[in-house]
């Protein structure tokens, strides 16, 4: 019957924690490091990923070894 005893102890601990939380005001303390990082990383990725894709396309076009010339049969 240790399960019942364990549940009683857990319920008592939960009541104590809830009593402590009830006395505290529910106010925001302002921006903190976690919130700033959580907002900043998606913004950085939103700008960075398309920039890297664009740079990759530019390099691909600039350094492609196969250039179409007038002597090429597929050139128009």
C-alpha positions in Angstrom: 0.0 0.0 0.0 2.9 2.4 -0.6 1.0 3.9 -3.6 -1.7 5.4 -1.3 0.9 6.8 1.1 2.9 8.3 -1.8 -0.2 9.9 -3.2 -1.0 11.5 0.2 2.5 12.9 0.4 2.3 14.2 -3.1 -1.0 15.9 -2.5 0.3 17.5 0.7 3.3 18.9 -1.2 1.1 20.2 -4.0 -1.2 22.0 -1.4 1.9 23.6 0.1 3.2 24.8 -3.2 -0.3 26.1 -4.3 -0.6 28.0 -1.0 2.7 29.7 -1.6 1.8 30.6 -5.2 -1.6 32.0 -4.2 0.0 34.7 -2.1 2.2 36.0 -4.9 0.9 38.6 -7.4 0.6 37.5 -11.1 2.6 40.3 -12.7 5.1 40.2 -15.4 8.6 41.4 -14.4 9.4 42.7 -17.8 11.4 41.3 -20.7 14.0 38.7 -19.6 16.8 36.9 -21.3 14.7 33.8 -22.3 12.0 35.9 -23.9 14.4 38.1 -25.8 16.3 35.0 -27.1 13.0 33.3 -28.0 11.9 36.3 -30.0 15.3 37.0 -31.5 16.3 33.6 -32.9 13.2 33.3 -35.2 13.8 36.8 -36.5 17.5 36.0 -37.2 16.5 32.7 -39.0 13.8 34.5 -41.0 16.4 36.9 -42.4 19.4 34.6 -42.4 18.0 31.6 -44.3 16.8 33.5 -47.3 20.0 35.5 -47.4 22.1 32.3 -47.4 19.9 30.8 -50.1 20.3 33.9 -52.2 24.0 33.9 -51.8 24.1 30.2 -52.8 22.1 31.0 -56.0 24.4 33.9 -56.8 27.5 31.8 -56.3 26.0 29.0 -58.4 25.3 31.4 -61.3 28.6 33.2 -61.0 30.8 30.1 -60.9 28.9 27.7 -63.2 31.5 26.0 -65.5 28.9 25.5 -68.3 28.3 28.7 -70.3 25.9 28.8 -73.3 27.6 30.3 -76.3 26.5 30.9 -79.9 28.3 27.7 -81.0 26.2 25.6 -78.7 23.3 24.0 -80.6 20.8 24.7 -77.8 21.5 28.5 -77.8 18.8 30.8 -79.0 
